[in-house]
Amino acid sequence: MKTGCLIAILMMIVTPMTSSIAVEPSEIFKDPVLEQRARKLSQGLRCLVCQNQSIDDSNADLARDLRLVVRERLKLGHTNDQVLDFVVSRYGEFVLLKPRLNTRTALLWFSPVLILSLAIIGIIIWFRRRNLIEVNNLNSKEKKKVLCLLSKNSNSKNGG
């Protein structure tokens, strides 16, 4: 029992560290501000091998190469946007984990809203048609009975 608890505690300690293992000590800048910029940029770039991890989290060789490219550009004094533009020009928009909003990605950004709107409109139309069909299927006696019941119900609510 004690061994199981010890293993669980060790796993909780080691697990958060695994994401920072990808960046090798030789890659880290001595300047903490520059290092923070490099880490922020590399967390926003997709590993083209893993495709669901950032290059900051990936141990793939291509991810390491991209991290080095980002760090080299930062050493040259480039701004964050210039570094991102350089990487995107070489690898395309797919390399960005959060794509930029432009004419090519507008459908990607607005499709969830569009789909949700169409679904809501479809549901509203479906309910309206369903209610119309049910009312239209009633004969004249049934319609009078429904109206009578509705008027009695509204009178009883109004205190009459």
C-alpha positions as a Markdown table, in Angstrom:
| # | Residue | x | y | z |
|---|---|---|---|---|
| 1 | Met | 0.0 | 0.0 | 0.0 |
| 2 | Lys | 2.8 | 2.4 | 0.9 |
| 3 | Thr | 4.7 | 1.6 | -2.3 |
| 4 | Gly | 1.6 | 2.4 | -4.4 |
| 5 | Cys | 1.2 | 5.8 | -2.7 |
| 6 | Leu | 4.9 | 6.5 | -3.2 |
| 7 | Ile | 4.7 | 5.6 | -6.9 |
| 8 | Ala | 1.6 | 7.8 | -7.3 |
| 9 | Ile | 3.4 | 10.8 | -5.6 |
| 10 | Leu | 6.4 | 10.3 | -7.9 |
| 11 | Met | 4.2 | 10.2 | -11.0 |
| 12 | Met | 2.5 | 13.5 | -10.0 |
| 13 | Ile | 5.9 | 15.1 | -9.5 |
| 14 | Val | 7.5 | 13.8 | -12.7 |
| 15 | Thr | 4.5 | 14.2 | -15.1 |
| 16 | Pro | 4.5 | 18.0 | -15.2 |
| 17 | Met | 8.2 | 18.0 | -16.0 |
| 18 | Thr | 7.9 | 15.9 | -19.1 |
| 19 | Ser | 6.7 | 18.8 | -21.3 |
| 20 | Ser | 9.8 | 20.8 | -20.5 |
| 21 | Ile | 12.2 | 17.9 | -21.4 |
| 22 | Ala | 11.9 | 18.6 | -25.1 |
| 23 | Val | 13.9 | 21.9 | -24.9 |
| 24 | Glu | 17.5 | 20.8 | -24.5 |
| 25 | Pro | 19.8 | 22.7 | -22.1 |
| 26 | Ser | 22.1 | 23.7 | -25.0 |
| 27 | Glu | 19.2 | 25.5 | -26.6 |
| 28 | Ile | 18.3 | 27.7 | -23.6 |
| 29 | Phe | 19.3 | 31.4 | -23.8 |
| 30 | Lys | 21.1 | 32.9 | -20.9 |
| 31 | Asp | 18.9 | 36.0 | -21.2 |
| 32 | Pro | 15.6 | 35.2 | -19.4 |
| 33 | Val | 13.6 | 37.7 | -21.5 |
| 34 | Leu | 14.9 | 36.3 | -24.7 |
| 35 | Glu | 14.3 | 32.7 | -23.4 |
| 36 | Gln | 10.7 | 33.6 | -22.5 |
| 37 | Arg | 10.1 | 35.0 | -26.0 |
| 38 | Ala | 11.5 | 31.9 | -27.6 |
| 39 | Arg | 9.4 | 29.6 | -25.4 |
| 40 | Lys | 6.2 | 31.6 | -26.2 |
| 41 | Leu | 6.9 | 31.4 | -29.9 |
| 42 | Ser | 7.7 | 27.7 | -29.9 |
| 43 | Gln | 4.6 | 27.0 | -27.9 |
| 44 | Gly | 2.5 | 28.5 | -30.7 |
| 45 | Leu | 4.2 | 26.5 | -33.5 |
| 46 | Arg | 3.0 | 23.0 | -34.5 |
| 47 | Cys | 5.4 | 20.1 | -34.7 |
| 48 | Leu | 5.1 | 18.9 | -38.3 |
| 49 | Val | 5.9 | 15.4 | -37.3 |
| 50 | Cys | 3.6 | 15.0 | -34.2 |
| 51 | Gln | 1.0 | 17.5 | -35.5 |
| 52 | Asn | -0.8 | 17.7 | -32.2 |
| 53 | Gln | 2.1 | 19.1 | -30.1 |
| 54 | Ser | 3.9 | 22.3 | -30.1 |
| 55 | Ile | 7.6 | 22.3 | -31.0 |
| 56 | Asp | 8.2 | 23.2 | -27.4 |
| 57 | Asp | 6.8 | 19.9 | -26.3 |
| 58 | Ser | 8.0 | 17.7 | -29.0 |
| 59 | Asn | 11.2 | 15.6 | -29.0 |
| 60 | Ala | 11.1 | 15.1 | -32.8 |
| 61 | Asp | 14.2 | 16.2 | -34.8 |
| 62 | Leu | 12.2 | 18.5 | -37.0 |
| 63 | Ala | 10.8 | 20.2 | -33.8 |
| 64 | Arg | 14.3 | 20.7 | -32.5 |
| 65 | Asp | 15.4 | 22.2 | -35.8 |
| 66 | Leu | 12.4 | 24.6 | -35.7 |
| 67 | Arg | 13.2 | 25.6 | -32.2 |
| 68 | Leu | 16.8 | 26.4 | -33.3 |
| 69 | Val | 15.5 | 28.4 | -36.2 |
| 70 | Val | 13.3 | 30.4 | -33.9 |
| 71 | Arg | 16.1 | 31.0 | -31.5 |
| 72 | Glu | 18.5 | 32.0 | -34.3 |
| 73 | Arg | 16.1 | 34.6 | -35.6 |
| 74 | Leu | 15.6 | 36.0 | -32.1 |
| 75 | Lys | 19.4 | 36.2 | -31.7 |
| 76 | Leu | 19.5 | 38.2 | -35.0 |
| 77 | Gly | 17.1 | 40.8 | -33.3 |
| 78 | His | 13.9 | 39.9 | -35.2 |
| 79 | Thr | 10.6 | 40.7 | -33.6 |
| 80 | Asn | 8.1 | 37.9 | -32.8 |
| 81 | Asp | 6.0 | 38.7 | -35.8 |
| 82 | Gln | 9.1 | 38.6 | -38.1 |
| 83 | Val | 10.1 | 35.2 | -36.7 |
| 84 | Leu | 6.5 | 33.8 | -37.2 |
| 85 | Asp | 6.4 | 35.3 | -40.7 |
| 86 | Phe | 9.7 | 33.6 | -41.6 |
| 87 | Val | 8.5 | 30.2 | -40.3 |
| 88 | Val | 5.1 | 30.5 | -42.0 |
| 89 | Ser | 6.8 | 31.4 | -45.3 |
| 90 | Arg | 8.9 | 28.2 | -45.1 |
| 91 | Tyr | 6.3 | 25.8 | -43.8 |
| 92 | Gly | 2.9 | 27.4 | -44.5 |
| 93 | Glu | 0.0 | 28.4 | -42.2 |
| 94 | Phe | -0.3 | 24.8 | -41.0 |
| 95 | Val | 2.7 | 25.3 | -38.7 |
| 96 | Leu | 0.7 | 27.8 | -36.5 |
| 97 | Leu | -1.3 | 26.1 | -33.7 |
| 98 | Lys | -3.6 | 29.1 | -33.7 |
| 99 | Pro | -4.1 | 30.1 | -37.4 |
| 100 | Arg | -4.2 | 33.8 | -38.2 |
| 101 | Leu | -7.5 | 35.4 | -39.4 |
| 102 | Asn | -7.3 | 36.1 | -43.1 |
| 103 | Thr | -9.3 | 35.4 | -46.2 |
| 104 | Arg | -8.0 | 31.8 | -46.4 |
| 105 | Thr | -8.8 | 31.0 | -42.8 |
| 106 | Ala | -12.0 | 32.9 | -42.4 |
| 107 | Leu | -14.1 | 29.8 | -43.0 |
| 108 | Leu | -12.1 | 27.9 | -40.4 |
| 109 | Trp | -12.7 | 30.7 | -37.8 |
| 110 | Phe | -16.4 | 31.3 | -38.6 |
| 111 | Ser | -17.6 | 27.9 | -39.5 |
| 112 | Pro | -18.5 | 26.9 | -35.9 |
| 113 | Val | -20.7 | 30.0 | -35.6 |
| 114 | Leu | -22.2 | 29.4 | -39.1 |
| 115 | Ile | -23.0 | 25.7 | -38.3 |
| 116 | Leu | -24.5 | 26.6 | -34.9 |
| 117 | Ser | -26.7 | 29.3 | -36.5 |
| 118 | Leu | -27.9 | 27.0 | -39.3 |
| 119 | Ala | -28.7 | 24.3 | -36.7 |
| 120 | Ile | -30.7 | 26.7 | -34.6 |
| 121 | Ile | -32.6 | 28.0 | -37.7 |
| 122 | Gly | -33.2 | 24.4 | -38.8 |
| 123 | Ile | -34.6 | 23.5 | -35.3 |
| 124 | Ile | -36.9 | 26.5 | -35.3 |
| 125 | Ile | -38.2 | 25.7 | -38.7 |
| 126 | Trp | -38.7 | 22.1 | -37.8 |
| 127 | Phe | -40.7 | 22.9 | -34.7 |
| 128 | Arg | -42.8 | 25.5 | -36.5 |
| 129 | Arg | -43.7 | 23.0 | -39.3 |
| 130 | Arg | -44.4 | 20.3 | -36.7 |
| 131 | Asn | -46.8 | 22.5 | -34.9 |
| 132 | Leu | -48.5 | 23.7 | -38.1 |
| 133 | Ile | -49.0 | 20.1 | -39.3 |
| 134 | Glu | -50.5 | 19.0 | -36.0 |
| 135 | Val | -52.9 | 21.9 | -35.9 |
| 136 | Asn | -53.9 | 21.4 | -39.6 |
| 137 | Asn | -54.6 | 17.7 | -39.0 |
| 138 | Leu | -57.4 | 18.6 | -36.6 |
| 139 | Asn | -61.0 | 18.6 | -37.9 |
| 140 | Ser | -63.4 | 21.4 | -37.0 |
| 141 | Lys | -64.8 | 19.8 | -33.9 |
| 142 | Glu | -61.3 | 19.1 | -32.5 |
| 143 | Lys | -60.2 | 22.7 | -33.3 |
| 144 | Lys | -63.3 | 24.1 | -31.4 |
| 145 | Lys | -62.6 | 21.9 | -28.5 |
| 146 | Val | -59.0 | 23.0 | -28.3 |
| 147 | Leu | -60.0 | 26.7 | -28.5 |
| 148 | Cys | -62.6 | 26.1 | -25.8 |
| 149 | Leu | -60.0 | 24.5 | -23.6 |
| 150 | Leu | -57.5 | 27.2 | -24.2 |
| 151 | Ser | -60.0 | 30.0 | -23.4 |
| 152 | Lys | -61.1 | 28.2 | -20.2 |
| 153 | Asn | -57.5 | 27.8 | -19.2 |
| 154 | Ser | -56.7 | 31.5 | -19.9 |
| 155 | Asn | -59.9 | 32.6 | -18.0 |
| 156 | Ser | -58.9 | 30.4 | -14.9 |
| 157 | Lys | -55.4 | 32.0 | -14.9 |
| 158 | Asn | -56.9 | 35.5 | -15.0 |
| 159 | Gly | -59.1 | 34.9 | -12.0 |
| 160 | Gly | -62.3 | 34.4 | -14.1 |
